[in-house]
Amino acid sequence: MARWLESEASTLDRTGNIFLAGCFGNEVPVDFDPGEGEDLHTSTGPQPNVFVTKINADESYGWTRSF
């Protein structure tokens, strides 16, 4: 089963951090860390889950919260 990830919105805070929000699904793990690290999130059930990801101002990965 293929995974999917879709960013719906993005914003920049006053210190230069980037925040992305969107949805993902298909109950297959998605690695939200764009670097060498790993931050896997798996959607729960057949409905898509929502995520918020922070990319730090220095372009390093901050975190992802999914629900």
Buried (B, 14 or more C-beta within 10 A) or exposed (E): EEBEBEEEEEEEEEEEBBBBBBBBBBEEEBBBBEEEEEBEBBBEEEEBBEBBBBBEEEEEBBEBEBE
